[in-house]
């Protein structure tokens, strides 16, 4: 038994019908089964709550799993804006989030995330919490936007930062690997951030904007 399996076993008896509904609906719709790992989903809720976040932004909605996790941690009256490239994915996420009781907290923007981020800046939006789980090649760009739109002390979380170990293999040099290496290096060294990278479940970066 791996240590990850041991930890998973500790929480395996806790049924979560809202999140299970998301996973089943993703499978039924033939969508990629790449939602954030349940352990990191719980961490999203914990971080959003512990940071006192009110306004949150996620880049990449898929079926709504992470949106539910984040919404659970937001302060009363809080809100989450979710950016999703595909209309059908956003529709499914909206349905799942509403079924979980958070329909009034979450709004959706469809299309290229970089375009939506430009619109949010023009609208004067700022955020206390960010979750990045979208196209890997744009992670450095998304971090730039988090720094632009983040309030002091805002938390930035990003999933899949190890790319199944490819970032640690010198022989790998695809655009997504190079972009993720740049992203990880900035999480570790950017003076505007206090960061850490957790190596389990394909890697999760967590940073606080100073």
Buried (B, 14 or more C-beta within 10 A) or exposed (E): EEEEEEEBEEEEEEEBEBBEBBBEBBEEEEBEEBBBBBBBBBBBBEBBBEBBBBBBBBBBBBBBBBBBBBBBBBBEEBBBBBBBBBEEBBBBBBBBBEBBEBBEBBEBBBBEBBEBBEEBEEEEEBBBBBBBBBBBBBBBBBBBBBBEBBEEEBBBBBBBBBBEEBBBEEEBEEEBBBBBBEBBEBBEEBEEBEBEBBEBBBBBBBBBBE
